[in-house]
Amino acid sequence: MDDFDAVLIVSFGGPEGPDDVLPFLRNVTRGRDIPDERLAIVGAHYSQFDGVSPINEQCRRMQVALEAELAAAGHDLPVYWGNRNWTPYLADTVQQMADDGITRALAIVTSAYSSNSGCRQYLDDIEAARETVGPAAPIIEKVRPYFDHPGFVEPFREALASVSGREATTPLIFTAHSIPVAMADGCDYELQLRAIAALIAEAAPDAPWTLVWQSRSGPPTVPWLEPDVNDHLRTLAEAGVTDATIVPIGFVSDHMEVVWDLDTEALATATEVGIALTRVDTPGTLPDPRFITMWRELLEERLHGGPRRALSALPERPLSCAEGCCPSGRDPRH
């Protein structure tokens, strides 16, 4: 891979023990003046899993798999990994890269879509980490969002088609993390999700489907994308639906917002209203070999300018994000 001498995986991060939970949540909410009492309510979710988020172990597996994939393709590139909110912290990883003599790297983030939280914040955090390290920090460029790459879409299709005992007409519920409406208005997040939901739904052509939202965390006075997955389950029950399948297309792996918000909370709601709920696995959890091959292809695409593999009919996005893209939608006066 000419001109690049390393790859960097950037993820959100998560606690790996009970003592990590509150400090981790403080990192996530830094600057929002959220008291520890409120954070402790969210932290209780982690107690159901011994204070351990699945995301770090999933990233370790992805790192090992990508190193092997690159080596098999003849690319002698080390793969580093850094998190935004927990160890290994991104700034520490960038420092290690500098110490190792890395001068230019390509970054892949564990978010497939364009949005402030899923793309722009990662770019900003990469630059903040570079500034922390100083002049020795490597140049780091990020690959494009990969929401419509076959390596992301096709594992979802196959997983949906293989759900045991699922009837052909069982409704599909596509879920993604909700974001403020003002943020959504400034990016293609919802458009991309709807396009990919339609592509995955081709694996179940007789099933009705809906895109819904989950994991809202903002104040009730701020409009966020709706409907919430739990509200939608109640609506389905009122219409006489007794079976449904969730497809968490907003997530690359089964981390806390999947195993808690869906496998725990949404499942409890479904049980309460009499719906038998099944869920499709995400491609990055084990990870699926096609997912890792996709990452390798994205790296090669970024170097050589093509060809770009994409299944949706959405306009082709630039290889590099424009400055100021995907704004937060927040009033700068506040």
LUMPAMAR-667301 format. One record per residue (C-alpha): residue number from 1; x, y, z. Coordinates in steps of 0.25 Angstrom, whole numbers, plus 5000, padded with zeros to 4 digits. Example, Ala and Ser with C-alpha at 12.3 -4.5 7.8 and 13.67 -1.06 7.14 Angstrom:
! residues 2
<pt resi="1" px="5049" py="4982" pz="5031"/>
<pt resi="2" px="5055" py="4996" pz="5029"/>
***
This chain:
! residues 334
<pt resi="1" px="5000" py="5000" pz="5000"/>
<pt resi="2" px="5008" py="5012" pz="4995"/>
<pt resi="3" px="5009" py="5024" pz="5003"/>
<pt resi="4" px="5002" py="5018" pz="5016"/>
<pt resi="5" px="5010" py="5010" pz="5026"/>
<pt resi="6" px="4999" py="5006" pz="5036"/>
<pt resi="7" px="4984" py="5004" pz="5038"/>
<pt resi="8" px="4976" py="5010" pz="5050"/>
<pt resi="9" px="4963" py="5004" pz="5055"/>
<pt resi="10" px="4955" py="5015" pz="5063"/>
<pt resi="11" px="4944" py="5011" pz="5072"/>
<pt resi="12" px="4935" py="5016" pz="5083"/>
<pt resi="13" px="4940" py="5008" pz="5094"/>
<pt resi="14" px="4934" py="5002" pz="5106"/>
<pt resi="15" px="4936" py="4998" pz="5121"/>
<pt resi="16" px="4943" py="4984" pz="5124"/>
<pt resi="17" px="4939" py="4983" pz="5138"/>
<pt resi="18" px="4930" py="4989" pz="5149"/>
<pt resi="19" px="4940" py="4999" pz="5153"/>
<pt resi="20" px="4941" py="5005" pz="5139"/>
<pt resi="21" px="4926" py="5007" pz="5137"/>
<pt resi="22" px="4925" py="5021" pz="5144"/>
<pt resi="23" px="4938" py="5027" pz="5139"/>
<pt resi="24" px="4934" py="5022" pz="5125"/>
<pt resi="25" px="4921" py="5029" pz="5125"/>
<pt resi="26" px="4927" py="5041" pz="5130"/>
<pt resi="27" px="4936" py="5041" pz="5118"/>
<pt resi="28" px="4924" py="5039" pz="5109"/>
<pt resi="29" px="4916" py="5051" pz="5115"/>
<pt resi="30" px="4928" py="5060" pz="5117"/>
<pt resi="31" px="4924" py="5075" pz="5116"/>
<pt resi="32" px="4909" py="5072" pz="5118"/>
<pt resi="33" px="4908" py="5074" pz="5133"/>
<pt resi="34" px="4901" py="5061" pz="5135"/>
<pt resi="35" px="4902" py="5057" pz="5150"/>
<pt resi="36" px="4907" py="5044" pz="5155"/>
<pt resi="37" px="4893" py="5040" pz="5160"/>
<pt resi="38" px="4888" py="5040" pz="5146"/>
<pt resi="39" px="4900" py="5033" pz="5140"/>
<pt resi="40" px="4898" py="5022" pz="5151"/>
<pt resi="41" px="4884" py="5019" pz="5145"/>
<pt resi="42" px="4891" py="5016" pz="5131"/>
<pt resi="43" px="4902" py="5009" pz="5138"/>
<pt resi="44" px="4892" py="4999" pz="5144"/>
<pt resi="45" px="4891" py="4993" pz="5130"/>
<pt resi="46" px="4905" py="4989" pz="5130"/>
<pt resi="47" px="4903" py="4982" pz="5144"/>
<pt resi="48" px="4895" py="4972" pz="5136"/>
<pt resi="49" px="4908" py="4968" pz="5129"/>
<pt resi="50" px="4918" py="4969" pz="5140"/>
<pt resi="51" px="4921" py="4983" pz="5136"/>
<pt resi="52" px="4927" py="4978" pz="5123"/>
<pt resi="53" px="4923" py="4984" pz="5109"/>
<pt resi="54" px="4925" py="4974" pz="5098"/>
<pt resi="55" px="4931" py="4985" pz="5089"/>
<pt resi="56" px="4945" py="4984" pz="5093"/>
<pt resi="57" px="4946" py="4969" pz="5091"/>
<pt resi="58" px="4939" py="4970" pz="5078"/>
<pt resi="59" px="4950" py="4981" pz="5073"/>
<pt resi="60" px="4961" py="4972" pz="5077"/>
<pt resi="61" px="4955" py="4961" pz="5068"/>
<pt resi="62" px="4954" py="4971" pz="5057"/>
<pt resi="63" px="4968" py="4975" pz="5059"/>
<pt resi="64" px="4974" py="4961" pz="5058"/>
<pt resi="65" px="4965" py="4958" pz="5046"/>
<pt resi="66" px="4968" py="4970" pz="5038"/>
<pt resi="67" px="4983" py="4968" pz="5041"/>
<pt resi="68" px="4982" py="4954" pz="5035"/>
<pt resi="69" px="4973" py="4959" pz="5023"/>
<pt resi="70" px="4983" py="4969" pz="5019"/>
<pt resi="71" px="4995" py="4960" pz="5021"/>
<pt resi="72" px="4988" py="4949" pz="5012"/>
<pt resi="73" px="4986" py="4960" pz="5001"/>
<pt resi="74" px="5001" py="4964" pz="5002"/>
<pt resi="75" px="5000" py="4976" pz="5010"/>
<pt resi="76" px="5011" py="4978" pz="5021"/>
<pt resi="77" px="5003" py="4987" pz="5030"/>
<pt resi="78" px="5002" py="4988" pz="5045"/>
<pt resi="79" px="4987" py="4990" pz="5050"/>
<pt resi="80" px="4986" py="4999" pz="5062"/>
<pt resi="81" px="4973" py="5001" pz="5070"/>
<pt resi="82" px="4969" py="5013" pz="5078"/>
<pt resi="83" px="4956" py="5017" pz="5085"/>
<pt resi="84" px="4949" py="5030" pz="5087"/>
<pt resi="85" px="4944" py="5028" pz="5101"/>
<pt resi="86" px="4952" py="5017" pz="5108"/>
<pt resi="87" px="4965" py="5009" pz="5107"/>
<pt resi="88" px="4972" py="5008" pz="5098"/>
<pt resi="89" px="4970" py="5023" pz="5097"/>
<pt resi="90" px="4972" py="5028" pz="5083"/>
<pt resi="91" px="4983" py="5038" pz="5087"/>
<pt resi="92" px="4991" py="5027" pz="5094"/>
<pt resi="93" px="4990" py="5019" pz="5081"/>
<pt resi="94" px="4994" py="5031" pz="5072"/>
<pt resi="95" px="5006" py="5033" pz="5082"/>
<pt resi="96" px="5010" py="5018" pz="5080"/>
<pt resi="97" px="5009" py="5020" pz="5065"/>
<pt resi="98" px="5018" py="5032" pz="5066"/>
<pt resi="99" px="5028" py="5024" pz="5075"/>
<pt resi="100" px="5027" py="5013" pz="5065"/>
<pt resi="101" px="5031" py="5022" pz="5053"/>
<pt resi="102" px="5018" py="5022" pz="5046"/>
<pt resi="103" px="5016" py="5034" pz="5038"/>
<pt resi="104" px="5003" py="5032" pz="5030"/>
<pt resi="105" px="4991" py="5023" pz="5033"/>
<pt resi="106" px="4978" py="5020" pz="5028"/>
<pt resi="107" px="4966" py="5020" pz="5039"/>
<pt resi="108" px="4954" py="5011" pz="5039"/>
<pt resi="109" px="4943" py="5014" pz="5049"/>
<pt resi="110" px="4933" py="5004" pz="5055"/>
<pt resi="111" px="4921" py="5012" pz="5049"/>
<pt resi="112" px="4916" py="5010" pz="5035"/>
<pt resi="113" px="4908" py="5023" pz="5033"/>
<pt resi="114" px="4909" py="5038" pz="5031"/>
<pt resi="115" px="4905" py="5046" pz="5043"/>
<pt resi="116" px="4911" py="5055" pz="5053"/>
<pt resi="117" px="4913" py="5044" pz="5064"/>
<pt resi="118" px="4916" py="5033" pz="5054"/>
<pt resi="119" px="4926" py="5041" pz="5045"/>
<pt resi="120" px="4929" py="5055" pz="5048"/>
<pt resi="121" px="4932" py="5053" pz="5063"/>
<pt resi="122" px="4942" py="5042" pz="5059"/>
<pt resi="123" px="4949" py="5051" pz="5050"/>
<pt resi="124" px="4950" py="5062" pz="5061"/>
<pt resi="125" px="4955" py="5052" pz="5071"/>
<pt resi="126" px="4966" py="5047" pz="5062"/>
<pt resi="127" px="4970" py="5061" pz="5060"/>
<pt resi="128" px="4970" py="5064" pz="5075"/>
<pt resi="129" px="4978" py="5052" pz="5077"/>
<pt resi="130" px="4989" py="5056" pz="5067"/>
<pt resi="131" px="4989" py="5070" pz="5074"/>
<pt resi="132" px="4992" py="5063" pz="5087"/>
<pt resi="133" px="5003" py="5055" pz="5081"/>
<pt resi="134" px="5009" py="5068" pz="5074"/>
<pt resi="135" px="5018" py="5069" pz="5062"/>
<pt resi="136" px="5022" py="5054" pz="5062"/>
<pt resi="137" px="5008" py="5050" pz="5060"/>
<pt resi="138" px="5005" py="5042" pz="5047"/>
<pt resi="139" px="4996" py="5048" pz="5037"/>
<pt resi="140" px="4983" py="5040" pz="5038"/>
<pt resi="141" px="4972" py="5039" pz="5027"/>
<pt resi="142" px="4959" py="5032" pz="5029"/>
<pt resi="143" px="4952" py="5023" pz="5018"/>
<pt resi="144" px="4938" py="5026" pz="5014"/>
<pt resi="145" px="4925" py="5021" pz="5020"/>
<pt resi="146" px="4922" py="5007" pz="5016"/>
<pt resi="147" px="4907" py="5006" pz="5019"/>
<pt resi="148" px="4905" py="5001" pz="5005"/>
<pt resi="149" px="4917" py="4992" pz="5002"/>
<pt resi="150" px="4913" py="4977" pz="5000"/>
<pt resi="151" px="4922" py="4973" pz="5011"/>
<pt resi="152" px="4912" py="4980" pz="5021"/>
<pt resi="153" px="4899" py="4978" pz="5014"/>
<pt resi="154" px="4900" py="4963" pz="5009"/>
<pt resi="155" px="4903" py="4957" pz="5023"/>
<pt resi="156" px="4891" py="4964" pz="5028"/>
<pt resi="157" px="4883" py="4958" pz="5017"/>
<pt resi="158" px="4888" py="4944" pz="5019"/>
<pt resi="159" px="4886" py="4945" pz="5034"/>
<pt resi="160" px="4871" py="4950" pz="5031"/>
<pt resi="161" px="4869" py="4938" pz="5022"/>
<pt resi="162" px="4874" py="4928" pz="5031"/>
<pt resi="163" px="4866" py="4932" pz="5044"/>
<pt resi="164" px="4860" py="4919" pz="5049"/>
<pt resi="165" px="4845" py="4917" pz="5048"/>
<pt resi="166" px="4842" py="4931" pz="5043"/>
<pt resi="167" px="4830" py="4932" pz="5034"/>
<pt resi="168" px="4831" py="4939" pz="5020"/>
<pt resi="169" px="4821" py="4950" pz="5025"/>
<pt resi="170" px="4827" py="4952" pz="5038"/>
<pt resi="171" px="4829" py="4968" pz="5040"/>
<pt resi="172" px="4843" py="4973" pz="5039"/>
<pt resi="173" px="4848" py="4984" pz="5049"/>
<pt resi="174" px="4860" py="4991" pz="5044"/>
<pt resi="175" px="4867" py="4998" pz="5056"/>
<pt resi="176" px="4878" py="5009" pz="5057"/>
<pt resi="177" px="4882" py="5019" pz="5068"/>
<pt resi="178" px="4873" py="5031" pz="5068"/>
<pt resi="179" px="4879" py="5045" pz="5067"/>
<pt resi="180" px="4873" py="5059" pz="5068"/>
<pt resi="181" px="4865" py="5063" pz="5057"/>
<pt resi="182" px="4873" py="5075" pz="5055"/>
<pt resi="183" px="4885" py="5067" pz="5053"/>
<pt resi="184" px="4878" py="5057" pz="5044"/>
<pt resi="185" px="4874" py="5069" pz="5035"/>
<pt resi="186" px="4889" py="5072" pz="5033"/>
<pt resi="187" px="4894" py="5059" pz="5028"/>
<pt resi="188" px="4890" py="5046" pz="5020"/>
<pt resi="189" px="4888" py="5037" pz="5032"/>
<pt resi="190" px="4873" py="5034" pz="5030"/>
<pt resi="191" px="4874" py="5033" pz="5015"/>
<pt resi="192" px="4885" py="5023" pz="5016"/>
<pt resi="193" px="4878" py="5015" pz="5026"/>
<pt resi="194" px="4865" py="5014" pz="5018"/>
<pt resi="195" px="4873" py="5011" pz="5005"/>
<pt resi="196" px="4880" py="4999" pz="5012"/>
<pt resi="197" px="4868" py="4994" pz="5019"/>
<pt resi="198" px="4861" py="4993" pz="5006"/>
<pt resi="199" px="4873" py="4985" pz="5000"/>
<pt resi="200" px="4873" py="4975" pz="5012"/>
<pt resi="201" px="4858" py="4974" pz="5012"/>
<pt resi="202" px="4860" py="4968" pz="4998"/>
<pt resi="203" px="4864" py="4955" pz="5005"/>
<pt resi="204" px="4849" py="4954" pz="5011"/>
<pt resi="205" px="4841" py="4960" pz="4999"/>
<pt resi="206" px="4828" py="4956" pz="5005"/>
<pt resi="207" px="4830" py="4963" pz="5019"/>
<pt resi="208" px="4826" py="4977" pz="5022"/>
<pt resi="209" px="4837" py="4985" pz="5028"/>
<pt resi="210" px="4839" py="4998" pz="5036"/>
<pt resi="211" px="4851" py="5006" pz="5040"/>
<pt resi="212" px="4850" py="5010" pz="5055"/>
<pt resi="213" px="4860" py="5016" pz="5065"/>
<pt resi="214" px="4866" py="5012" pz="5078"/>
<pt resi="215" px="4876" py="5017" pz="5089"/>
<pt resi="216" px="4871" py="5031" pz="5090"/>
<pt resi="217" px="4879" py="5039" pz="5101"/>
<pt resi="218" px="4875" py="5054" pz="5100"/>
<pt resi="219" px="4865" py="5063" pz="5107"/>
<pt resi="220" px="4851" py="5061" pz="5104"/>
<pt resi="221" px="4850" py="5075" pz="5100"/>
<pt resi="222" px="4859" py="5072" pz="5088"/>
<pt resi="223" px="4852" py="5065" pz="5076"/>
<pt resi="224" px="4859" py="5052" pz="5072"/>
<pt resi="225" px="4856" py="5042" pz="5061"/>
<pt resi="226" px="4844" py="5034" pz="5064"/>
<pt resi="227" px="4837" py="5024" pz="5066"/>
<pt resi="228" px="4845" py="5017" pz="5077"/>
<pt resi="229" px="4846" py="5002" pz="5075"/>
<pt resi="230" px="4838" py="4999" pz="5088"/>
<pt resi="231" px="4826" py="5008" pz="5083"/>
<pt resi="232" px="4826" py="5001" pz="5070"/>
<pt resi="233" px="4825" py="4988" pz="5076"/>
<pt resi="234" px="4813" py="4992" pz="5084"/>
<pt resi="235" px="4807" py="4998" pz="5071"/>
<pt resi="236" px="4809" py="4984" pz="5064"/>
<pt resi="237" px="4803" py="4977" pz="5076"/>
<pt resi="238" px="4791" py="4986" pz="5075"/>
<pt resi="239" px="4790" py="4982" pz="5060"/>
<pt resi="240" px="4790" py="4967" pz="5064"/>
<pt resi="241" px="4804" py="4964" pz="5060"/>
<pt resi="242" px="4810" py="4952" pz="5069"/>
<pt resi="243" px="4823" py="4950" pz="5062"/>
<pt resi="244" px="4834" py="4960" pz="5058"/>
<pt resi="245" px="4849" py="4960" pz="5054"/>
<pt resi="246" px="4859" py="4972" pz="5058"/>
<pt resi="247" px="4870" py="4975" pz="5048"/>
<pt resi="248" px="4880" py="4985" pz="5055"/>
<pt resi="249" px="4885" py="4991" pz="5043"/>
<pt resi="250" px="4891" py="5003" pz="5050"/>
<pt resi="251" px="4902" py="4995" pz="5057"/>
<pt resi="252" px="4914" py="4987" pz="5052"/>
<pt resi="253" px="4915" py="4978" pz="5064"/>
<pt resi="254" px="4906" py="4973" pz="5076"/>
<pt resi="255" px="4911" py="4983" pz="5086"/>
<pt resi="256" px="4903" py="4989" pz="5098"/>
<pt resi="257" px="4893" py="4996" pz="5090"/>
<pt resi="258" px="4889" py="4983" pz="5084"/>
<pt resi="259" px="4890" py="4974" pz="5095"/>
<pt resi="260" px="4883" py="4983" pz="5105"/>
<pt resi="261" px="4874" py="4992" pz="5097"/>
<pt resi="262" px="4869" py="4981" pz="5088"/>
<pt resi="263" px="4872" py="4967" pz="5094"/>
<pt resi="264" px="4868" py="4972" pz="5108"/>
<pt resi="265" px="4858" py="4984" pz="5108"/>
<pt resi="266" px="4852" py="4982" pz="5094"/>
<pt resi="267" px="4850" py="4967" pz="5097"/>
<pt resi="268" px="4844" py="4971" pz="5110"/>
<pt resi="269" px="4834" py="4980" pz="5103"/>
<pt resi="270" px="4831" py="4969" pz="5092"/>
<pt resi="271" px="4828" py="4959" pz="5103"/>
<pt resi="272" px="4819" py="4968" pz="5110"/>
<pt resi="273" px="4811" py="4971" pz="5098"/>
<pt resi="274" px="4811" py="4957" pz="5093"/>
<pt resi="275" px="4820" py="4957" pz="5081"/>
<pt resi="276" px="4831" py="4946" pz="5079"/>
<pt resi="277" px="4843" py="4954" pz="5075"/>
<pt resi="278" px="4855" py="4949" pz="5068"/>
<pt resi="279" px="4868" py="4957" pz="5065"/>
<pt resi="280" px="4878" py="4956" pz="5053"/>
<pt resi="281" px="4893" py="4956" pz="5057"/>
<pt resi="282" px="4902" py="4968" pz="5053"/>
<pt resi="283" px="4913" py="4965" pz="5043"/>
<pt resi="284" px="4925" py="4970" pz="5051"/>
<pt resi="285" px="4922" py="4962" pz="5064"/>
<pt resi="286" px="4930" py="4949" pz="5061"/>
<pt resi="287" px="4934" py="4956" pz="5051"/>
<pt resi="288" px="4928" py="4951" pz="5037"/>
<pt resi="289" px="4939" py="4949" pz="5027"/>
<pt resi="290" px="4932" py="4957" pz="5017"/>
<pt resi="291" px="4932" py="4969" pz="5027"/>
<pt resi="292" px="4947" py="4968" pz="5029"/>
<pt resi="293" px="4949" py="4967" pz="5014"/>
<pt resi="294" px="4941" py="4979" pz="5012"/>
<pt resi="295" px="4950" py="4987" pz="5021"/>
<pt resi="296" px="4962" py="4982" pz="5013"/>
<pt resi="297" px="4955" py="4986" pz="5000"/>
<pt resi="298" px="4952" py="5000" pz="5006"/>
<pt resi="299" px="4966" py="5002" pz="5009"/>
<pt resi="300" px="4971" py="4998" pz="4995"/>
<pt resi="301" px="4960" py="5007" pz="4989"/>
<pt resi="302" px="4965" py="5019" pz="4997"/>
<pt resi="303" px="4979" py="5017" pz="4992"/>
<pt resi="304" px="4976" py="5014" pz="4977"/>
<pt resi="305" px="4963" py="5022" pz="4975"/>
<pt resi="306" px="4954" py="5010" pz="4971"/>
<pt resi="307" px="4947" py="5002" pz="4968"/>
<pt resi="308" px="4937" py="5005" pz="4979"/>
<pt resi="309" px="4927" py="4994" pz="4982"/>
<pt resi="310" px="4913" py="4999" pz="4986"/>
<pt resi="311" px="4899" py="4993" pz="4985"/>
<pt resi="312" px="4890" py="5005" pz="4987"/>
<pt resi="313" px="4886" py="5015" pz="4976"/>
<pt resi="314" px="4890" py="5027" pz="4985"/>
<pt resi="315" px="4900" py="5037" pz="4979"/>
<pt resi="316" px="4915" py="5033" pz="4981"/>
<pt resi="317" px="4921" py="5040" pz="4992"/>
<pt resi="318" px="4935" py="5046" pz="4992"/>
<pt resi="319" px="4946" py="5038" pz="4997"/>
<pt resi="320" px="4950" py="5048" pz="5008"/>
<pt resi="321" px="4939" py="5056" pz="5016"/>
<pt resi="322" px="4938" py="5070" pz="5013"/>
<pt resi="323" px="4942" py="5080" pz="5024"/>
<pt resi="324" px="4930" py="5083" pz="5033"/>
<pt resi="325" px="4921" py="5072" pz="5028"/>
<pt resi="326" px="4911" py="5065" pz="5037"/>
<pt resi="327" px="4909" py="5077" pz="5046"/>
<pt resi="328" px="4903" py="5074" pz="5060"/>
<pt resi="329" px="4891" py="5083" pz="5058"/>
<pt resi="330" px="4893" py="5089" pz="5072"/>
<pt resi="331" px="4891" py="5104" pz="5074"/>
<pt resi="332" px="4905" py="5110" pz="5075"/>
<pt resi="333" px="4900" py="5120" pz="5085"/>
<pt resi="334" px="4898" py="5109" pz="5095"/>
***
